[in-house]
Amino acid sequence: LEGKEKYPEKSKVELKPNGEEEEFWVIRFTKEKFRSYEDYLERLDLYRERIWTCRYTGKTGFTFEEALLHEQESIKFTSMFPETHIKPTIDLIDKSTLTESELIGYIFQYFEQHYVEGEIVQVIVNSQGGDEENQKEKGETSSNKIEAKIIKEDEKDVSDFIDNNDDEEGKMNIQTYQIENLASKEVMDEIPVSNIIREQHPLTKLVILHFIRKYADQEPYDQAPWLIRKPFLSIFNTDRKLSKFMRSKKDKYLRSLKKASSPSPSKFDSNNNNNNNNFSSPTTRSSTRKLNRDEAFNSSSTSSSPIS
């Protein structure tokens, strides 16, 4: 990526054997081939400029090769994301107005307190043998761990409890789940969350960061919502439509951009109007520079004499 936009690579030159030896130059990290040494150097110089951005993390200031390596690292992290947690995480991200760091912390904490459908866990259950009443009288308990799969979180009306209890730990204890014993295939209902054990947290904050930046984007204004990127909308059955409140926030931001970009007349401009043709504006210079970059990618692919 150059900046935030996709930058098309030049079509690779296919060299067909014609009975004669032909010398050409290859860019190591893109495998592009050039018959012209000048074209090769021009493209290589462009790739060495620090104008490239990782498409997944949004970090910029890379050379082209550094951006490729950074994207490969991001792909490695997102591949570590558990399949069971992808859709629930998308639901937490979609339309959230938290900052990036706040959203990472929120997702991490959410999955500390919640289990998801299909997640494999350890569950503490009471054993079936022995005199349970006698055990209780003696203050003894008999329990064992089983490996189980989460089927769903039980739905309960907890409004009365929440209204009269501010203890967050108490609220967690009323969570119960339906599970399936993986060994016996028995389905068990209303297993308290306190009886469910994970070996470790299913995610790390670094993995969450890469996941967010791969699947969603957020515009740079106050309370801007995170929106799922367009290529993934149909996959996750969501959209980028904004509520009336969110739309008003974005409209306000767009008006501020328009106002900031509108030229304001000055005394200097009016006094020097006749000299304007002697100077290039920043926009003109920028456009010229971009044109030169585009020319590098659109240069003729016709064969030139090889340099010996």
N, C-alpha and C positions, 0 to 999 in steps of 0.2 A: 504493500500500500504506500502511496505517496500522500502524505497528509492523512485525510480521512477517506479518500476515494480510491477505488481500485485502479491500479496502473497497469495497463495491458503490456504484456511482454511482446517483444518483436517475434514474429513467426520464425521458428528455427529453420535454418537453411539445410535442406536435404541435399547432400552431395551424392550424385550418382556416378558410379565408376564409368569412365569413358576411355579407358585404356591408357590414360596418361596420369602421372602423379600430380596431385593438386594439393597445395599447401593451404591450410586454413587455421583459424584461431578459435579456441573454445574458452568460454567463461566457465570456470570450474564449478561454481555453485548453482548455475542455471542450465548448464550444458548447451548454451546457445553457441552456434557455429558461425564464423564470419570469414568470408573470402577476402574482405578488405581489412587490412591492419588498422586503417584510420577509423573505420566503423567500429571495430573491436575496442580500440582505445576510447572512443567517444562514449560507448555504452559502459565500459568499465569505470570511467571517470564519473559517470552519472550514478552508478551503483555505489561508488565510494562516498558520495555526498551524504551528509547526515540529515536527510529529509524524509526518511522512511519510518513508517509506523507499524507496530504489531497490530494486526486486525482483531486480535482476541483480547488483549489487555489494554489497548489504547495508548500504550507508552510510545513516545516518539523520540526523534533524535538519533535513530539508528542508521547505519549503513544498510544497504539492501541485504547483505549476507547476515548481519546481526539481527535484522528483523525476521528473516527466515528461521534462524536458530531460536529466536524468542517465541515464534509461533509454534515451532516443534515442541518446545518446552511446555507451552500452554496446552497443546493437544495431549501431551503426556499426563498432565495433571487432570484434565477433564475426563480422560479415559479411566481414571481411578475413581470416578464418581459412581456410587452404587446405583444400579439400575432401579432398585426399589425407591430411591429417593429423588429421582429426576423430576417426575411430575409434581409431587408435593412441593419441591423446591421452586419449580416454575410458578406454582400457585402463590407462593409466598413473595416472590419477586414481582409478579405482574401487578402493575399500577401502584406499587409501593412508592411513597414519597420520602422514604428515608435516604440519608446520604449513603454512599457506598460502604463506609466503615460501619455505620449503624446497621445497615442491612446485613452485612457479614455477621456481626455480633448477634443480631436477632435470629438469623437462620441457625447459627450454631447453638444458641440457647434453646430454640424451639425443639431441635432434635435431641437435646439433652433430656427434655421433659415429655417427648412424644415418640411413639413407635409408629411405623407405617406398615401398610398392607404388604405381606410377602417377606417382611424382615425376619431373619432367623435369630432367635434369642434363647436364653436359658430361663426356665420358669421353675420357681420353687412351689411344689405341691405337697399336700399332706399325704402321707403313705396310707394305704388302705388297711394294713394289718394292725392288730393290737387293740386294746381297749382304750378308745380315744378319751372317754370320760375319766377313766382312771388316770390316764396320762395328764389330763388337765388338772386334776386334783393334786397330783404330785408336782405340778409345775413343769412337766416334761412335754416336749413336742417331738413329733416324728415326721420328718419331711425329707424330700429328696428333690434333686434337680432333674428336669427333663429338657430335651431339646425340642423346641416348638417353633411354629411359624405363626406370625401375627395374621389374623384374618381381618379384623377390623376393630376400631375403638367403639365400645358400647356407647349408645346414645342415652344420655340422662339429662333430666331437668335439674340443674344445679343452681337455679336462680335464688332460691330461698337460702341455700347454704352460703352462697357468695355474699348475699345481702347481710348475713349475720356473722360472717367470719372473714377476717382480713388476713388470715394466716396463709401465705402462699403454699407452704408445705402441706397444709391441710387440704387445700384445693387440689394439689397433685394426688393426694391419697384417695380421692373419690374417683379418679380415673380408673376405669376397668376395661379390659380387652377380651375379645373372643380369640382363642388360639386353637391351633391344631397340633396335637402331639405327633411329632414326626415318626415316632416308632410305632405307635398303636393306631394312628390316624383318627384318634378320638378328638372330637371337637369339645372344647371346654369354654364355658361362658363366665363372664364377670370375674376375670382374674385381676386382682388389684395391681396397679402399676408398681407398687412396692415389692411385689413378688417376681417382677420381670427384671432380668439382668442382661446387660451387654458386656462383652469382653472389653470393648473399647468404643469410643464415640465413632459413629460411622463416617464422619467428615472431619477435615481439618479446615482452619480458616483460609489457608492458602488455596486449597482445592475449591472452596466456596468462591473465593475471589475470581479464580480463572473461569469457573462455571458462570458466574454473573456476567463477566465481560464477554464471554462467548455468546451467550443466548439473549442478552438484553442490552439496551442503551438508555441513557438518561441525558436529556438536554441540560445545558448549564444555566439554569435559572432556579430561583428559590421554590422549593416544593414541587419540582418537576417530577413526574412519575417515571418509574422504570417501565419501559415497554419492551415486549418480546420482539426480537428482530424479525423482519418480514419473512425470511426463508423458513422460520420455525413456527409461524402462526398456525398453519394447518395441522402440523404435527401435534401441537399441544391444544388445539381447538380453542384458540383465543383470538383477540384482535387488538388493534391499537386505537380503538375509539376512546375518546376522553369524556369524562363527565362534564357537566356544565361548569362546575367549579374549576376543574383542571383546565378546561378550555379557556376560561377567563384568565387564568394565570399565564397560559402560553400566549394568548393574544396580547397581554400586557408586555410580555417579554419581546414579542416580535415588533410591537410599536416602539419600544425603547431602542431596538436595533436599528429600525428605520430612521428614527430621529437622530441617532448617533452617526449614521452614515450620510445624512443630508448635509451638503456643504453649506457652511455659513459664510456669507460675504464679508470681506474685510477691506479696510482701507488699502492695505498692501495689494490685495488682488485687483482692486479697481484702478490703482495707480500704475500697476504693472501689467495690465491686460494685454498690451501690445507685445510684451516680451514672453508671453506664455508659450508661444510656438517654439521658443529656443530651449525649452526644458521638457523632460519627460516626467510625468507624474508618477508617483509610486505605483499606481495601478497599471500605467503603461509599461513601466519597467518590469513589473511582475508578470504582466501578460506576455511581454517579449521573452522573458526568461522561460516561461512555461511553454511557449511556442518552440523554443530551442530544444526543450526536453522532449516534446512531442515529435519533433523532427528526428530525434535520435531513434525513436521507436517506429517512425513511419518512413525511414530512409529506404532507399531503393534496395531491394534484395537481389538485384541482378548481379551476376558474377563480375568481379573485377580481377585484374591480373594478380595472381598470387605473388607475394613478396618472397623472394628467395633469400 
